[in-house]
């Protein structure tokens, strides 16, 4: 496993024209910041899963190489991460492979959970885990076909009482959290407190942003 800068000998993730991801918020009470500068791995570290592939910055994208079986990055910036009332917005694509190309692990109060995009053979989307049930077997489970080489806009909103997520304009998760226990699968524990991983898949990420709001603001 290596952390390296852009290598032009590596094939780049194929970008296809799509409408822009969620616009930068100008709403009062909203704070938004970039977590990936598109040039370096500043603020990130490769996740030491064991058997992970290379992590590189290539043509503006954060690329997770094929691993055996997982490759990922964990946030290592100086800023304190929120545990509620925030959104994570990013674009992701499956460059190659057939499993999840975005396993987004985030904090929730004193616990953590993951939004899985494209898991269990390529099409499962959902939250892992709710009351011990994985993304493939709980109320959030969806089956969505994903095309290789296509960018998808992923947006995850976490509040005190609810988890919501969208892929492009489609809402794919709306889950009340009261009375439920949120945890991560052991395989992604090293992604905590905030990380992104891929399973047996080469993935590309870009435009990673964190949006927070105070009591007078609300994300739209």
C-alpha positions in Angstrom: 0.0 0.0 0.0 1.3 3.4 -0.9 0.2 7.0 -0.6 1.3 8.7 -3.8 0.6 11.7 -5.9 -0.8 11.6 -9.4 0.7 9.0 -11.7 0.0 9.6 -15.3 0.8 5.9 -16.1 -2.3 4.9 -14.2 -5.6 4.9 -16.1 -7.8 7.8 -15.0 -11.4 7.4 -13.8 -13.6 8.0 -16.8 -15.7 11.1 -16.3 -19.1 11.3 -18.1 -21.1 14.4 -18.4 -23.7 14.7 -15.6 -25.5 17.7 -14.1 -23.6 19.2 -11.2 -23.7 17.7 -7.7 -25.4 19.6 -4.8 -24.6 23.3 -5.1 -22.5 25.1 -2.5 -24.9 26.4 0.1 -25.3 30.2 0.6 -28.1 29.8 3.2 -27.8 31.7 6.5 -26.6 29.5 9.4 -25.0 27.0 7.1 -21.2 26.3 7.2 -19.7 24.3 4.4 -16.1 23.2 3.8 -14.2 21.1 1.3 -12.5 18.0 2.8 -10.5 17.1 -0.3 -8.5 19.7 -2.3 -8.4 17.7 -5.5 -4.6 17.9 -5.6 -3.2 16.1 -2.5 -4.1 13.7 0.3 -3.9 16.5 2.9 -6.2 15.7 5.7 -6.5 12.0 4.8 -4.6 8.8 5.5 -4.9 5.4 3.8 -6.8 3.0 6.0 -4.7 0.1 7.2 -7.2 -2.7 6.5 -4.5 -5.1 5.5 -4.3 -6.1 1.9 -5.4 -2.7 0.7 -4.6 -1.3 -2.7 -2.9 2.0 -3.6 -4.5 5.3 -2.7 -3.6 8.0 -5.2 -4.7 11.5 -6.3 -5.2 11.4 -10.1 -6.5 14.1 -12.3 -8.4 15.7 -9.5 -9.9 12.5 -8.1 -9.1 10.5 -5.0 -8.7 7.0 -6.3 -9.0 3.8 -4.2 -7.2 0.9 -5.9 -8.2 -2.7 -5.9 -7.5 -4.3 -2.5 -7.8 -7.8 -1.0 -10.4 -6.9 -0.1 -10.8 -3.4 1.0 -9.2 0.0 0.3 -10.1 3.2 1.9 -9.2 6.6 3.4 -9.8 7.9 6.9 -10.1 11.6 7.7 -7.0 12.9 9.5 -7.6 16.6 9.4 -7.4 19.0 12.4 -11.0 20.0 12.4 -13.3 18.4 14.9 -16.0 16.4 13.3 -19.7 16.8 14.3 -21.7 13.9 15.6 -25.1 15.2 14.5 -26.7 18.0 12.4 -24.4 17.7 9.4 -24.3 16.5 5.8 -21.6 14.8 3.8 -21.7 15.4 0.0 -19.5 13.8 -2.5 -19.3 12.3 -6.0 -18.2 8.7 -6.4 -17.9 6.2 -9.3 -17.1 2.6 -9.7 -14.2 2.6 -12.1 -13.9 -1.2 -12.1 -15.0 -4.1 -10.0 -18.4 -5.4 -8.8 -19.0 -4.4 -5.2 -19.4 -1.2 -3.2 -17.6 1.8 -4.4 -18.6 4.0 -1.5 -18.7 2.8 2.0 -19.2 6.1 3.9 -18.6 5.7 7.6 -19.6 8.6 9.8 -20.2 9.5 13.5 -23.6 9.5 15.1 -23.5 10.8 18.7 -21.4 8.2 20.6 -21.5 5.6 17.8 -20.9 5.3 14.1 -22.6 3.8 11.0 -21.9 3.4 7.3 -23.8 4.2 4.1 -23.1 1.5 1.7 -23.5 2.2 -2.1 -23.3 -0.7 -4.5 -22.6 -3.6 -2.1 -23.4 -7.3 -2.0 -22.5 -8.0 -5.6 -23.0 -4.5 -7.0 -26.5 -3.1 -6.3 -27.3 -2.9 -2.6 -27.7 0.5 -1.0 -28.5 1.0 2.7 -27.3 1.7 6.2 -24.9 -0.7 8.1 -25.9 -1.5 10.7 -29.3 -0.9 12.4 -29.9 -3.0 15.4 -27.3 -5.4 14.2 -28.8 -5.8 10.7 -26.7 -4.9 7.7 -27.5 -2.7 4.7 -28.7 -5.9 2.9 -31.3 -6.8 5.5 -32.9 -3.8 7.2 -35.5 -1.2 6.5 -33.1 0.9 4.4 -32.2 -1.8 1.9 -32.5 -0.7 -1.8 -31.3 -2.3 -5.0 -30.0 0.1 -7.6 -28.1 -0.7 -10.8 -24.8 1.3 -11.0 -22.9 1.8 -14.2 -19.1 1.7 -14.3 -17.4 5.0 -15.1 -20.4 7.1 -14.1 -20.2 9.7 -11.4 -23.0 9.6 -8.8 -23.8 12.4 -6.4 -24.1 11.0 -2.9 -25.6 13.1 0.0 -25.9 11.9 3.5 -27.8 13.9 6.2 -27.5 13.1 9.9 -29.7 14.8 12.5 -30.6 13.9 16.1 -33.7 11.9 15.1 -33.2 10.9 11.5 -30.8 9.7 8.8 -31.5 10.6 5.2 -29.5 9.9 2.0 -29.9 10.8 -1.7 -28.2 9.5 -4.8 -28.5 12.2 -7.5 -32.1 13.4 -7.0 -33.5 10.2 -5.6 -33.9 9.8 -1.8 -32.8 6.3 -0.9 -32.8 6.5 2.9 -35.2 8.0 5.4 -34.8 6.3 8.7 -35.9 7.5 12.2 -33.2 6.7 14.8 -35.2 6.8 18.0 -35.2 3.4 19.6 -32.6 2.0 17.3 -28.9 1.1 17.8 -26.5 2.2 15.0 -23.2 0.4 14.6 -20.6 -0.4 12.0 -19.6 -3.8 10.6 -16.3 -4.9 12.0 -14.7 -4.8 8.5 -15.0 -1.0 8.4 -14.2 -0.2 12.1 -10.8 1.3 11.0 -12.7 3.8 8.9 -14.0 5.5 12.1 -14.6 8.2 13.0 -15.0 9.3 9.3 -13.8 7.5 6.3 -14.7 6.2 2.8 -13.9 2.7 1.5 -14.4 0.3 -1.4 -14.6 -3.4 -1.5 -12.9 -5.5 -4.2 -13.5 -2.5 -6.4 -11.5 0.4 -7.9 -13.3 3.6 -7.0 -12.9 7.3 -7.6 -14.1 10.1 -5.3 -14.2 13.9 -5.8 -15.9 17.1 -4.4 -16.0 15.8 -0.8 -17.7 18.4 1.4 -19.0 18.7 4.9 -22.0 20.9 5.7 -23.1 21.8 9.2 -25.7 24.2 10.6 -26.5 25.9 13.8 -29.9 26.1 15.6 -31.0 28.9 13.3 -30.1 27.1 10.1 -31.3 24.0 8.4 -29.8 22.2 5.4 -32.0 22.1 2.4 
